[in-house]
Amino acid sequence: MNHRQQWDQRFDTDDFVFGEHPNRFLTEQAYRLPEGARILAVADGEGRNGVWLAEQGHHVVSVDISANGQAKARRLAAARGAQVDFQIADLSDWHWPVAAFDAVVAIFIQFAGADLRRVMFDGMKRAVRPGGLILVQGYSPGQLAHGTGGPRDVENLYTEDMLRAAFDGWSVEHLRSHDDMLDEGAGHRGMSALIDLVVRRPVSAR
């Protein structure tokens, strides 16, 4: 079973695997976004984050590999009257737009091992305009002990040092490791080891 088939199978249910409400880290950090921002929601799945951002008045491009996930995201957007540009994409070979977005949002994209993560992070950096933001939340290695969601392979997890290295030369506006309760559908529920990152591309960024 390939990657696309795995996610189509996971999203092949009437329930929203990761819930219908936006990620709390995203809602808490959304004040940093400029009004009416153009935002890329990476691996947005069933659309909970992209749809919420559109409801806040932002112009959202929501990309995901799963047609089943995006079908649910479209239903969620229609139910809430939100306008979202949905695109099905395999991020391992997607043509990332260049300096096209005020912000990129990447919430729990940890299906990616080290090689794919490098491709995705490089694409995310290219996609943000000078002065724009990248917002990331994921699991840290402590999540393996909690077992309440996320990958089982430690290489897919984030550390502060790894994130600082990945975004070297960018301004770190927020970086925090913490344990917290999640209640994001059946996929993310219970005490979790989390890491949050907000970085800004310098105006003269490489």
N, C-alpha and C positions, 0 to 999 in steps of 0.2 A: 504494500500500500504506500503510495507516495504522499508527500507533504500535503498537497491539495486534498487528496482523498481523506486523509486523517482529519483535517479540520472540517471538511464537509460532513463526515460521519459524526464528529463531536457536536456540530451545530444542528444536526438533524433531529431536533426535538422541538416541541411547542414552547417549552420553557426557555428563558434566557439564561444560558449557562453561567454568565458573569453578571447577571442582573440587568435591570433597565435603568438604573440610576448611575450618574457619573461617579468616577473615582474621586474620593475625598481629597487626596493630594492635589488633583487637578483643580477642583473647585476652590481650594484654599490658596492656590498660586495664580488663579486666573486674573487677579487684580493687576498682575504684571503685564498683561496683554493689552496692546493698544486698542482703542475703540474700533470696531469694524475690521479687525485684523483678518488677514488671509492666513489660514492655518492648515497644515497637513497633519492629519491623524493617521499614524502609522499602525498597520496591523490592527485596525479598528474593530474587527470582529463583528459583533451584533450591533454595533453602532452607538452604544450608550454614551461614549465620550464625544464622538463627533456630533451626534444629534444635540447633546446638551450645549456644546459650543455654538452651534448654529442658532439655538434658542437664545443665546446671549447676544446675538447680532453679528457674529463673526461669519466669514466666508470660508467654508470648510470643504476640503478635499479629503475624503475618507477612503483609504485603500486597504484592501484585504485580499487574501488568496482564495477565500471560500465563498462560492456562490450562495451556499446555504446561509452563511453568516450574513452576507449582504442582503439577501432577501428579507431576513428579519430586521436588519437595520433600516431598510426602505419602509417596512411596515411601521417601525417605531417612528421614523421621521414623519410619515404621513399622518399618524395618529396625533403627533404633536404640532403639526403644521410647520415643520422645519424644512428648509431648503438646504440640501447637502449634495455635493458632487461626489457620487459613489463611483469608484473604479476598482475593478478586480485586477490584482497585480501579484505576481510572484516577486517579492522584494530581492530575491537573489540575482535577478537579471532585469529589474525594472529600470527604465530610463528616468532617473531622478531629475526633476526640473532644477535649473540653476538659479539661485538667488530669487526664488519665486514666492517665498512665504515669509511672513512676519514671525511665525513660530512653527515649530514642529513638536507634536505631542506624541510620546512613545510610552505607553502604559503597559507594563507586563508583556514585553515582546521577547521573552526569554526562551522561546522555542529555538533561538539561534545560539549555536556554539560559537567558538572563538572566531572562526574564519567568516561565517556569515555575519556575525555581529560586527566585525570590522567593515565589511561591505556596507552594511546598513548604517552604521554610524558615519562612515565617510559620505554616504548618500545624503543622510540627514544634514550633515554640515554643509554640503554643497547647496542643498535646497533652501537654506535660510539666507535671507538678505543680510548684508552688513548691519550690525546693530540689533539683529533679531535674536530670538530665544529658542532654545531647545529645552523641553521639560520631559524628564524621564522619571518613572518610578518602577522599581523592580524588587526582587527578592535578593537578600544577601545570604551567604553560606549558612547562617544560623537557621534558615528556613528548613534545612534538611532535618533538623531535630523536631521542628514543629509539625511537619507533614500535613499542612493545611492548604496545599495548593502549590502550583509552580513546578519547575523541572526537578528531576531527581539527579541530574548530572551537575556536579559542582562547577564545571567549566562554564555552564550557562548562567551562573549566578554573578552578582555584581559585588565588588568591593569599592571602597572610596578611592583607593590607590589606582585601581583599574580605570575608574571613571575619570579621575583627574588626568591620567595618561592619555585616555582616548580623546579628551577635549583639551589637550595641552595648547596653551596660547589663547584660550577663551576665558572670559571672566566668569568665575564661579560665583553666582549670586545666592545659591542655596545648596547645601550638601549636608544631608543628615541621615544617619543610620539609627534605626529605632525599632523596638517591638511594639506592635499595636494590633488591635482587633480589626479584622476585616469581615464585612458581611456583604459580599458582592456575588450573589447567586451561589449556586452549589460549587462553582469552580474556585472561589476564593472566600473561604469562611473559617474564622477562628483566629487564634493568636498567630501572628506572622512576623517574620524578621524582614524588615523593609529598608530600602535605601532610596532616598529622594535626591534629585539633582535638577537644578536650573542653571543653565549656562547661557551667556550672551556672546554672540559673535562680535569681535571688535570691528570697528568701522573699516579698519585696514586689514581685516583677517586674511590669513593665507587660505 
